[in-house]
Amino acid sequence: MKRGLPFILGVFLIFFAGITLGVNAKTLPSQLNEELRLLKIYTDVFNLVQKIYVEPVEPKKLVYGSLKGMMHSLDPYSDFFPPEEFKEFQTETHGEFGGLGIEITKEGYKLIIVAPIEDTPAWKAGLKPGDVILEIDGKPTDRMSLLQAIKLMRGKPGTKVTLTIWRKGVNKPFKVTITRAIIKIRSVKTKELENGKIGYIRITQFQENTASDFEKALRKFKDKKGLIIDVRNNPGGLLASVVKISDMLLKEGDLIVYTKGRMPNANEEFYSQRKPIIPLDIPIVILVNRGSASASEILTGALMDNNRAISVGDRTFGKGSVQTLIPLSDGSGVKITTAYYYTPKGRKIMNKGITPDIVVHMSKEEDLKRLEAEKDQKLGKKVKVNDPQLEAGVNVIKILTEK
């Protein structure tokens, strides 16, 4: 089904008015018998817990717990929310919120940092992509839902939260105490490189206003010799935003991204619908790393597969799935993966990520030093930023423009 620049909201979360659960008329008798047998096992265990467990247990707790376990058995992004959690989950943010400023995910029992958001408390505290949060204020995270962890990390601005972190290459876990703040994210940052010959646009996150801010920057740089787009450590954001940005860079009619799933409405295609703002003969380099996830990977794949940009850096995170929110009759709800994202050439992003055209590896330690040096420069300190990925991107544009 062909779609343009639509009304897609959030991370492609679709709200259904309700669903009717029942047996499909096409269900084979053998399959139906197997399903009924499994449901009987479930009710048998439920009854056993009710009758012989050492203490009485509320039926709701058992049902909600089993549903949460069912969703967690699918993938890190599917979940079940009791009514109060579901209501909170639906509360949207618009670029300003209280907290630490990190994008997190759950993989099995591990609570993993996808990326700290630039200029936030988490970023300033030195948290890195791939860090595992073992405890939040002394509470183990292995049995927490993603939403429970988020709730614990949020709080009144000015208050502190202590995270226990496990980091690959560090001998033992360590604690980091961070002061909560109102997170105001300026998602598009610009500067000029090579004496003004090359434009540089850094996208820290894909929000509601990111596309309009990106367009302003793009128009400012449309007469430069080349353009560098930096989505390193960008955890993603709104699908609508990345589709609009891709639309500014690609030829009219170019495929941006498509989704595939089992349900008919999970199969979508998104195409560029306007002429590019920046001339097609101006070379573009996109910088990526292991912290580039979701919408960042969609933009990277769209530009690479349409031969519009050369990518430089490290392999991306690999978050490429569509979650659908479905409310249930008691006010609870499920978030369930219903489709995967694919790049225009059919590359599946989920769990694979995107390997850039030119691999310039930077270790986590090197990337942290880069971020710390950039931070010091903003504070007026005279320090050198060692950034081989950016240097490689600049060299690519020099080579392309010298032809």
N, C-alpha and C positions, 0 to 999 in steps of 0.2 A: 504494500500500500504506500503510495508516494505521499510524502508530507513535506511541507516547507518549514517556515519559521513560525511555529505555532504558539500555542498556549501551554507548552510543556512547563511544568513547575517543579521546583525542588530537584531532587536527583531522579526525576522521572517517576515520582510516586503518584499512582493513580488511585483515586478514591471511588470505590463503588458504593452505590446506595445500599446494596445488600446482595447476598447471594443465597440461592436456594440449594441446600444440600440434599442429595438423594442418589438413588442408583440409576446410572445411565441405562437407557433402554437397550443399548448395544452390549452391555456387560455380559460376557460369556458366563454360563452357569458355573463352570469350574473356577473362574476368577471370583465370582460372587461367593462361592462356598469358601474359598480361601480367605476372603476379606471377612466373612462372618466368623470363621474360625479364629482369626487373629483378634477380632473385636471381643470374642468370648474370653480369650486369654487376658485381655486388658481388664474386662469386668471381673474376672476371677481374682486377679491381683488386687484390684480396687477393693473388692469385698474382703479379702484376706487382711489387708491393711486396716480396714474399718473394724474388723472383728478381733484380731489378735495382736496388733501393734501395741507396744507397751503403754502408750498414752493415746487418748482420743485425738483424732485429726479431723479438721473441717473438710468435708467433701470438696469444697471449692479449692482449698489449698492443694489437694491431690490432683484435681483435674487441671488447674492452672499450671502446676508444676510439671505434669506429664506433657501438656501442650508446649510448654517452653522447651522441654527436652526434645520433643519431636522436631520443632523448628531448628534448634541448635544442631541436630543431627544432620541437617541438610547442607548448610554452609555457614560461614561466619556472618553473613548479612541477613539471613532469615531469622525472624524472632516472633515471639508471642508476647503481647502486652496486656496485663490486667487493666481494668477500666481507668484507674488513676494514671498509670504509666502511659496508656494509649492517648489520653487527653493531652498530657504533657508533650508526648512525642510529636503531636500535630501542631504544636506551637511553633510558628515559623520565626526565624530570625532574619533581620534585614541589614546585616553588616555591623550591628552593634549589640553586644550581649556581654553578660558577666561570665568570667571564667578565666582559663589559663591560656587559651589560644592554641590548642592542638587538635589535630584530626586523629581519631583512634579507630581501631577495628578489633574484632575478636576473632581469633583463629583457635578453635578448640577451647582450651582453658587459658590461652594466652591473650592478654590485653596489650595490643601492639600499637605503638605510635607510627602512624603513616607519615606525618610531617608536622613539625611545629610551624605555625603561621608567623610570617616575618613581622618583627617589631612588637610581638606580644610577650607577656611574662614567660611563657614556656620557651620561646625562642631566645630570650635574653638569659634564661637560666641554663641554656646549653643542651636542652633535650634534642635528640636526634631521631631521624627516621629509623625504624627497626628496633628502637628501645622497647623493652617489655616492662610494663608497669606491674610489679608484683603485689604492691600494697598501696592503698590510699588511706592516709592517716592511720596506719597500722592494721587496716582491714584487708585481708587477702582478696585478690580480684579473680582468682581462678573459678569461683562459682558465681560471680556477678554477671548479670546481663550487661550489655553495652550501655543501656540507658541508666541502669543503677550506678555504673561507674561515672557516667557523665554527671548525674545528679550530685554525687559526692564531690566531684571536682569543682562544680559550680558553687557559688556562694556570694556573700556580700563583698563588694569591692573593698580592698584593704585588709581582708582577713587572709590567713595563710593556710596552705594545705601542704602536707609532706607526702611525697611519692617515693616509694622504694623501687629503684630501677635496676634491671639486669641488662647489661650491655655486652654484646659479643666482644671478646678480646680483653674484657676487664675481669680480674680474678674473682671478685665477689660483688654481690649487690651493694648499691650505695643509695643514700637518701638525698633527695633534693627538696628543699623547702621553697615554695613559690608563693608570692603574694598575688591574690586574685585582683583582677581589674576589669573595668568596662572595656571590652574589646572593640576598638574602633579600627576597622581595617581599610586602609587605602590600597585597593587591590591592583591599581595600575601605577607604576613608577617609571620614569623615563630619564634618560641622559643621552649626551652625545659622545661618541667615541672617535678616535683618530682625527682630532682637530675638526670635529663637526661633520666629517664625511659619512659616518655610519650612525644610524639611529638605533637606540637600545630601548626596548620596552620590557619591563618585568611585570608579569602577572602573578600575584601572590595567591589569588583565589578567584573563582568564577562566581560573582555575586550578581544581584539584580542590576547594579549600575556599572558593572565591569565593561560591558559591551560599549556603552556610550562613552565611557572614559577612554577605552581603547581606540575608538574611532577618532576622538580628538587628537590623541597621540599619533595615530596613523596619518592623519591629514597633515600634521606638523612635519612628519618625516617623509612624505611621499616624493620629495625631490632629492633625497639622499642617495648615495651610491649603493647603499645596502642597508638591510634591517636585521637586527638580532632580536628575537623574542625569547625571553627567559622564563621557563615554567619549572625550573628546578625547585624541589621542595614544595610544590603547589599541590595540595591534596585534592583539588577538584572543586565541585560546587554544582551550579545549575547547568543542566543540559541546554536550556534555551540560550544561556549566555554564550557557551562555547560554539553553538551552531551559528549564532549571529556573528561572532568574531571570525569563524571560518568563512562565512559568507562574504566578508569584507576582503578576503585575501585570494579567493578562488575564482575561477571563471564561472560564469552563469551556466548552470546545468551540471556542474561537477557534484559527484556524490560526496557527502561529508562523512556520514556514518550510517550504519543500519543495525537493526536489532532482529534477533531470531528467537522465537520461543514456541511453545506448544499451542498456545491460544492464538486465534487469528489476529486479535488486536495487539499481540505482542510482536508482530512482524511489521516493522516500520522502516522507512527509508527517508533520509533527510538530505535535501539537495540545496546547492547554492542557487539563489534566486535573483541576484543582482550582479552588476558589473563590479569588478574589484576596485577598491579605492586606490590602492597602490599599484603602479604600472607593473605588468607581468615581467618586464625585463629587469626589474630591480631584484637582485638576489636576496633571499631570506634564509637565515639560519635559526633553527630553534634549539635551545639548550635544554637538556633533560637529565634527570638522575633518578636514583631509586626512590626519591620522595615525590616524583611526579606521578600522580594517580588520577584515575577517573577522567574528568573533563580534560585534564592536561594531556592524557593519553589519546583522547578523541581528537583534540586539535593536532597533536603530533602525527597521528595516523592519517588524518585528512590531508595535511600538507605534504607528507612524505609520499603517500600513494597517488596523489595528483601531480607529483613532480614539481611542487611549488616551493618546497624548502628542503634544505639539507639539515638533518638532525645531528647534533653533536653532544656527547656526554656518556652517561651510563644507562644501562637497561632500566626501564621504568618499573613502577610498582606492580602493576597487573591487577587493577580493580576495574573490571569491565562488565558489570552485571546490572540489570534493571530490577529494582524492587517495587512491588505493588503493595499498597496498604489496603487492607480489607477490614472494615468495621464489622463486629459481630453483635448479636442481638442484645447482649448484656452490657454493652459499652466497652468491652474489650476489643482487641483487634490483632491481626497478624500482619507481619511484613514478610513477604515471601518473594524469593527470586523467581521472576517469570520470563526473563530473556537475557541474552548476552549481547554485548556490543561487538561489532565487527568493523574493521577498517574498510575503506572502499575496495581494497583488493582481497577482502575476505579473511584477513588475519584476526583471529580471536584474541582479545586483549586479556580476558580473565585468566588469572594465575600464570600468565606467560609474560605479560608486559611487552614492551617494544624495544628491540635492540636498535640503537641509533645507527645512522649511516657511517659515522666516524666515532669510534669508541675512544673516549679519553677518560680513563678511569681515575677517580679520586676516592681515596679511602674516606671513611666517616671522620677520621681524625683530621684529614686534610680539609674536608668540607667544613668542619667545625672551625678550624683555624681561619678559613676564608671568611666565614660568617662573623667571627670575632673581629677580624681585621676591618671588615666593612662597617661593623658597629663602632669600632674605635674611630674610623674616619668620620663618621657622622657626628661623633663627639668632638671633632676638631683635632684629633691626634694625627701626627704625621707618621703613618705606617704604610707599608706596602702590602697590597692584597695579592696573594699568590693564587691565581685563578687560571689554570691551564685549559680548562674547558672554554672559558670566554676567549682566551687568547687564540685557541684553535678556531673558534667561530669567526673571529676577526680575520684570521689568515685565510679562511675559506672565501670570505667576501673579497679580500684583496686579490686572490688568485682569479676568481670569477670576473672581477671588474677589470683586470689587466688584460683579458683576452681580446 
